[in-house]
Amino acid sequence: FNANGMCYDPVVTQEKADTIEFGYINYEHDPYINLGSVLTSKYVEAENSGAIDCEGVLWKSVLNSFDITMEDIKNDVFGISMEVLYRESEAYFVHGEEKIPFNDKPELKEYIGQTFDGEYVGIVIRPHEFTGCAICTNMADKKAVINKAIASKFDDSACNDNQDKGGEDNMGEENYKVFETEKDFEEFKEGVAEEATEGM
């Protein structure tokens, strides 16, 4: 459970993990501030839990306007918070060791994240869709972190030159593209969609 006493049902989360693809990345859950977009996602198994591992792009011009630097992101000043659509009636409470359907005891809602009758109360939601995520300084789930940030794109010719000189630093690494504007990214998305359609 996160700091708000909430978590996602792991089975449904695995089924819905790809719904976040091409979703937004906003700033502190403000729907009017779009910092970028999610490109890919996958569900990753972990001991006693799981996680959604995403790759995305951030608009450099928008980050600059809010004085957000890549160093801030790399140095864990920010974390990630998911945004999800769900029906409260389909959720269930965990009260101690007991699982209780939401509609069976809705009064437990006021105790989520607290202790009631000597037992912790949490709520497990079944996501319908992960619509996007937010970059936050105080996310509820402290394990939701940014694992890697690429501040600039690799220059393919420079990469090839390094390999020609016997350098090994770039061998096996992926090339990452940083988009300067949202228009550039929209054109990139259209190209990805066309490639995916052709491969079907």
Protein Blocks (a to p, Z undefined) as FASTA:
>chain_A
ZZkopacdfklmmmmmmmmgopacdeehiaklcfbdcfbdcddddehiacddddddddfk
lmmmnopafklmmnomaccdddddddfklpccdehjaccdfklmmmlmmmgoiaeehiac
ddddddfbdfbdcddfbdfblmlccfbdcfbdcdfklmmmmmmnopaklgoiacddddfb
fklmmmmmmmmmmmmmmmZZ
